[in-house]
Amino acid sequence: MKELKERILNDGKCFTGGILKVDNFINHQMDPTLMREMAKEFAKRFSSHNINKVLTIEASGIAPAIMMGEELGVPVLFAKKNVPSTMENMLTTEVYSFTKNKSYSVCVSADYLSPNDRVLFIDDFLANGNAAIGIIDLVNKAGAKLEGMGFLIEKGFQDGGEKLRSKGIHVESLAIIDSLDNCTITLR
């Protein structure tokens, strides 16, 4: 997506270790106009799917997921990274966070994710695919159907996209980073 790629090149910051910082327009301070345009693009790319729920994982996926839910006119559910004491009928899985270098429990209520749901997962980044694999587990535990997965930015030099696509999942990434070597952002 041209607008997103331009923002990454103009406003993104690269750090050693393959880290791309886009917190000035995606995952800390957000550009709502760009979020809306990205939701419209995802709606086009997933138009052949019969989606009735958008699912994400907190926290950075919430904003684009809400815009996607609004675009499709469907509810948005986010998986929580901390297991709340008040949640009933809970589905849980474990996810390893590369950024935080630890595993954590992720949960949703089966009251909001059921066999009737046809789910589109939306998140800000796809790197190693650990969060996405955890979401697949939650969707399967609920008996729901995963229609596809959309990512704002995919780190094409990591194996998450390949893992998901090899499972036959419809994966769409609006921008794919081929390299962050020498802190230079190279887009596909």
C-alpha positions in Angstrom: 0.0 0.0 0.0 1.7 3.1 -1.3 0.6 5.5 1.6 1.8 3.2 4.3 5.1 2.5 2.5 5.8 6.2 2.2 5.1 6.8 5.9 7.4 3.9 6.8 10.2 5.4 4.7 9.6 9.0 5.8 8.7 8.5 9.5 9.8 5.0 10.5 13.0 4.6 12.5 15.3 1.6 12.3 17.3 0.2 15.3 19.9 -2.5 15.4 18.6 -6.0 15.8 15.9 -5.7 13.1 13.7 -3.3 15.0 11.4 -0.9 13.0 9.8 1.8 15.1 6.6 3.2 13.8 5.2 4.6 17.0 4.6 8.1 15.7 1.8 6.9 13.3 0.8 3.3 14.1 1.3 1.9 17.5 1.7 4.8 20.0 0.5 8.0 18.3 -1.9 7.0 15.6 -2.8 8.5 12.3 -6.6 7.8 12.0 -6.8 8.8 8.3 -4.1 6.3 7.5 -5.8 3.7 9.7 -9.0 4.2 7.8 -7.3 3.8 4.4 -5.6 0.6 5.6 -8.9 -0.8 6.7 -10.4 0.0 3.3 -7.5 -1.8 1.6 -7.9 -4.8 3.8 -11.6 -4.8 3.0 -10.8 -5.1 -0.7 -8.2 -7.8 -0.2 -10.5 -9.9 1.9 -13.8 -9.2 0.0 -14.2 -12.8 -1.1 -14.5 -13.9 2.6 -17.6 -14.0 4.7 -16.2 -12.3 7.8 -18.5 -11.7 10.8 -15.8 -10.9 13.5 -12.4 -9.1 13.6 -10.0 -10.5 16.1 -6.7 -8.9 17.3 -4.3 -9.1 20.2 -3.7 -6.2 22.6 -2.5 -3.6 22.4 -1.0 -2.5 19.1 -3.5 -4.4 17.0 -6.6 -2.7 18.6 -6.6 0.5 16.5 -6.4 -1.1 13.1 -8.8 -3.8 14.1 -11.4 -1.3 15.3 -11.1 0.5 11.9 -11.5 -2.8 10.1 -14.5 -3.7 12.2 -16.1 -0.4 11.4 -15.3 -0.8 7.7 -16.9 -4.3 7.6 -19.7 -3.5 10.1 -18.8 -6.4 12.4 -17.7 -6.7 16.1 -14.1 -6.5 17.1 -12.6 -8.8 19.8 -9.2 -8.5 21.3 -7.3 -11.3 23.0 -6.0 -10.2 26.4 -2.4 -10.7 27.4 -3.3 -10.8 31.0 -5.8 -13.3 32.3 -8.5 -11.3 34.1 -10.0 -12.7 37.3 -13.5 -11.7 36.0 -13.4 -13.5 32.7 -15.7 -16.6 32.5 -15.7 -19.3 29.9 -12.1 -18.6 29.0 -10.1 -19.9 26.1 -6.3 -19.6 26.6 -3.1 -20.2 24.8 0.6 -19.4 25.3 2.5 -16.9 23.1 6.2 -16.1 23.1 7.0 -12.4 22.7 10.2 -11.7 20.8 10.0 -8.1 21.8 9.7 -8.9 25.6 11.7 -12.1 25.5 9.1 -14.0 27.5 6.0 -16.2 27.1 2.6 -15.1 28.3 -1.0 -16.4 28.4 -3.4 -14.9 25.9 -7.1 -15.3 26.4 -10.6 -14.6 25.0 -14.0 -15.4 26.4 -15.8 -18.2 24.5 -18.9 -16.1 25.0 -17.4 -13.8 22.2 -15.6 -16.3 20.0 -17.8 -19.3 19.0 -18.3 -21.9 16.2 -20.5 -19.3 14.5 -17.7 -16.9 13.9 -15.8 -16.4 10.7 -12.7 -14.5 11.8 -10.3 -12.0 10.3 -7.2 -11.5 12.4 -5.7 -8.0 12.2 -2.4 -6.9 13.7 0.3 -4.3 13.3 3.3 -6.5 12.7 4.1 -10.0 11.4 7.6 -11.1 12.3 8.1 -14.6 13.6 4.4 -15.3 13.7 4.2 -16.3 17.3 1.1 -14.1 18.1 -0.6 -15.3 14.9 0.0 -18.9 15.8 -1.5 -18.3 19.3 -4.5 -16.7 17.7 -5.0 -19.7 15.4 -5.0 -21.9 18.5 -7.7 -19.7 20.1 -9.8 -19.8 17.0 -9.5 -23.5 16.8 -10.3 -24.0 20.5 -13.5 -21.9 19.9 -14.5 -24.0 16.9 -14.5 -20.8 14.8 -13.3 -20.5 11.2 -10.2 -18.4 10.4 -10.9 -16.5 7.2 -7.6 -14.7 7.0 -4.9 -12.7 8.6 -4.0 -9.1 7.8 -0.9 -7.3 8.9 0.0 -3.7 8.5 3.7 -4.5 8.2 5.4 -7.8 7.6 9.1 -8.4 8.3 9.7 -10.5 5.1 13.2 -11.4 6.3 11.7 -13.3 9.2 9.7 -16.6 8.8 6.3 -15.7 10.2 4.7 -15.1 6.8 6.1 -18.3 5.3 4.8 -20.3 8.3 1.3 -18.9 8.0 1.1 -19.2 4.2 2.4 -22.7 4.3 -0.7 -23.6 6.4 -2.9 -22.4 3.6 -3.9 -19.2 5.4 -4.9 -16.2 3.4 -2.3 -13.7 4.6 -2.2 -10.0 3.4 0.5 -7.6 4.4 0.1 -3.9 3.4 3.9 -3.3 3.5 6.6 -5.9 3.5 10.1 -5.1 4.8 12.8 -7.1 3.0 15.7 -5.8 5.1 16.6 -3.6 8.0 20.3 -4.3 7.5 22.6 -1.4 8.5 19.5 0.4 9.8 18.4 1.0 6.2 14.7 0.2 5.5 14.3 -1.8 2.3 10.7 -2.4 1.2 9.5 -5.1 -1.2 
